[in-house]
């Protein structure tokens, strides 16, 4: 897989108005996604990208949604 291809991509949802996820939270979420995809852990930390927040409503609860991926 080329370096330009995202190998892990996930979504983080937090209660609306809370601070954005920090780098440790983002990397932990990506590590879980890599495990779900049966990908080996990265030997070197890859660049990450974060999009959001996007306000969403789930079961009547307002959340901030972030999409995160490896680059």
Buried (B, 14 or more C-beta within 10 A) or exposed (E): EEEEEBBBBBBBBBEBEEEEBEEEBBBBBBBEBBEEEEBEEBEEEBEBEBEBBEEBEEEEEEBBBBBBBBE
